[in-house]
């Protein structure tokens, strides 16, 4: 998938004067999510990678005020409906990207902060992207996954509020320097890693649930286990 290979090469490029490829972090999270899908679905996403990123760009343009847990689950259900209706796979994968874009907006803790904090967090995420770990909690049954997703998505605003206050305090402490390079022991790095991991793991769970609900092939599925319940 040429576009994904280009994206991977971009993650290793040095950062110059704060100039970043558009939505680089979010697209890399979607790429990581696709690598742990059941084999059949993973192959289809890889084959249609450009459509995944097209859909994601559209999702990233949706204002946070229009996104909540119900909207995300509804849009994930549309992936199932497309598969059930035998829609062409570029369209299916585009909808998968759209859902991942919504997740990326919804889980971003820098929303509703000062513009300097938002810009600083975006810069720092790009700077530290190759250091952010993708922590995945394993797949479970479809019924358990739906219940877990609903609970996890509903918890996002509360978690984001805590992280938003933290970001505000940390950037205030460096006089809102948007290019400040916090070290990897700083809480800002922890928030960055959590955001990256949440984007990837929630996208993977939503895609798995939508695909499985349409009776898609779930054989040769990695990380099959019990989803953790908080």
C-alpha positions in Angstrom: 0.0 0.0 0.0 2.0 2.9 -1.3 0.4 5.6 0.8 0.9 3.7 4.0 4.6 3.1 3.1 4.9 6.8 2.5 3.2 7.5 5.9 5.6 5.1 7.6 8.6 6.9 6.1 7.2 10.2 7.3 7.1 9.0 10.9 10.8 8.7 10.9 11.5 12.1 9.3 12.9 14.9 11.5 10.6 17.7 12.4 11.6 21.1 10.8 10.2 24.4 12.2 7.0 22.8 13.3 5.9 21.9 9.8 4.0 18.6 9.9 2.2 16.5 7.3 -1.6 16.9 7.7 -3.1 14.5 10.3 0.1 12.5 10.5 -0.5 11.2 14.0 -4.1 10.3 13.5 -3.4 8.4 10.3 -0.5 6.5 11.8 -2.9 5.4 14.6 -5.3 4.1 12.0 -2.4 2.3 10.3 -1.5 0.7 13.6 -5.1 -0.3 14.2 -5.3 -2.0 10.8 -2.3 -4.2 11.6 -4.1 -6.1 14.3 -7.3 -6.8 12.4 -8.5 -10.3 11.5 -6.5 -11.4 8.4 -9.2 -11.1 5.8 -10.2 -7.6 6.9 -6.6 -6.5 7.3 -6.0 -7.5 3.7 -9.0 -5.6 2.4 -8.0 -2.5 4.4 -4.4 -2.7 3.2 -5.6 -3.0 -0.4 -7.8 0.1 -0.1 -5.5 2.2 2.1 -6.1 5.5 0.3 -9.8 5.2 0.8 -9.2 4.6 4.6 -7.3 7.9 4.8 -9.9 9.7 2.6 -12.6 8.7 5.0 -10.5 9.6 8.0 -9.9 13.1 6.6 -13.6 13.6 6.4 -14.2 12.3 10.0 -11.5 14.7 11.3 -13.4 17.6 9.9 -16.5 16.9 12.0 -16.7 19.3 15.0 -16.4 17.8 18.4 -19.8 19.3 19.3 -21.3 16.8 16.9 -19.6 13.7 18.1 -20.6 11.5 21.1 -20.6 7.8 21.9 -23.9 7.2 20.1 -22.8 8.9 16.9 -19.6 6.8 16.8 -21.5 3.5 17.4 -24.1 4.5 14.8 -21.4 5.2 12.2 -19.7 1.9 13.0 -23.1 0.2 12.4 -23.0 1.7 8.9 -19.9 -0.3 8.2 -21.9 -3.4 9.0 -24.7 -2.3 6.8 -22.4 -1.7 3.9 -20.8 -5.1 4.2 -24.3 -6.7 4.5 -25.5 -4.9 1.4 -22.3 -6.1 -0.5 -21.1 -2.5 -1.1 -17.8 -2.3 -2.9 -14.9 -2.4 -0.5 -13.5 1.1 -1.2 -16.8 2.4 0.2 -16.6 0.1 3.2 -13.0 1.1 4.0 -13.8 4.7 3.5 -16.5 4.4 6.2 -14.0 2.7 8.4 -11.7 5.6 8.0 -14.6 8.0 8.8 -15.2 6.2 12.1 -11.5 6.4 12.9 -11.6 10.1 12.2 -14.5 10.6 14.6 -12.6 8.6 17.3 -9.5 10.8 16.8 -11.5 14.0 17.3 -13.6 12.6 20.2 -10.6 11.3 22.2 -8.3 14.4 21.6 -7.8 15.9 25.1 -6.5 19.2 23.7 -10.0 20.3 22.4 -11.5 23.2 24.2 -8.1 24.3 25.5 -6.3 27.6 24.6 -5.1 27.7 21.0 -1.5 27.7 22.2 -2.1 24.4 24.1 -3.8 22.8 21.1 -0.9 23.9 18.8 1.7 22.8 21.3 0.1 19.4 21.9 -0.1 18.8 18.1 3.5 19.7 17.7 4.6 17.5 20.6 2.6 14.6 19.3 4.3 14.8 15.9 7.7 15.2 17.6 7.3 12.1 19.8 5.2 9.9 17.6 7.8 7.2 17.2 8.0 7.0 21.0 4.3 6.6 21.6 3.4 3.0 22.5 0.3 1.2 21.1 -1.2 -0.7 24.0 -3.9 -3.1 23.0 -6.2 -5.0 25.4 -7.3 -7.9 23.2 -10.5 -8.8 21.4 -13.5 -10.6 23.0 -16.9 -11.8 21.9 -19.0 -9.4 19.8 -21.6 -9.0 22.6 -18.9 -8.2 25.2 -17.1 -5.9 22.8 -20.3 -3.8 22.2 -20.9 -3.4 25.9 -17.3 -2.6 26.5 -17.2 -0.1 23.6 -20.3 1.7 24.9 -18.8 2.0 28.4 -15.4 3.0 27.1 -16.7 5.7 24.7 -19.0 7.2 27.4 -15.9 7.5 29.7 -14.0 9.6 27.2 -15.3 13.1 28.1 -14.5 12.5 31.8 -10.9 11.3 31.0 -10.4 14.1 28.5 -11.4 16.7 31.1 -8.8 15.5 33.5 -6.1 15.5 30.7 -7.2 18.9 29.5 -6.6 20.5 32.9 -3.2 18.8 33.0 -2.2 20.1 29.6 -3.4 23.6 30.5 -1.3 23.6 33.7 1.8 22.2 32.0 1.8 24.6 29.1 1.1 27.5 31.4 4.2 26.4 33.3 6.3 27.0 30.1 4.6 30.3 29.2 2.5 28.7 26.5 5.6 27.9 24.4 4.0 25.7 21.7 7.4 24.3 20.7 8.4 23.3 24.2 9.9 19.8 24.2 8.8 18.1 27.4 10.9 15.1 28.3 9.5 11.6 28.2 9.0 11.5 32.0 6.7 14.5 31.8 2.9 14.0 32.2 2.4 15.6 28.7 4.2 12.6 27.2 1.9 10.3 29.1 -1.2 12.1 27.8 0.2 11.9 24.3 0.8 8.2 24.5 -2.7 7.6 26.0 -4.3 9.6 23.2 -2.4 7.8 20.5 -3.1 4.4 22.0 -6.8 5.2 22.5 -7.2 6.2 18.9 -5.7 3.0 17.6 -7.3 0.5 20.0 -10.8 2.0 19.8 -10.7 2.1 16.0 -9.6 -1.6 16.0 -12.3 -2.6 18.4 -15.0 -0.7 16.4 -13.8 -2.2 13.1 -13.7 -5.7 14.5 -17.2 -5.3 16.0 -18.7 -3.9 12.7 -17.0 -6.6 10.6 -18.0 -9.4 12.9 -21.6 -8.2 13.1 -21.7 -8.6 9.3 -20.5 -12.2 9.7 -17.1 -11.3 8.3 -14.3 -13.8 8.5 -12.8 -13.7 12.0 -10.4 -16.5 11.5 -6.7 -15.9 12.0 -7.5 -13.1 14.4 -4.6 -11.8 16.6 -4.9 -10.9 20.2 -8.0 -12.8 20.9 -8.8 -12.8 24.5 -11.0 -11.2 27.1 -11.5 -7.5 26.9 -10.6 -5.7 30.1 -13.5 -4.2 31.9 -12.7 -1.2 34.1 
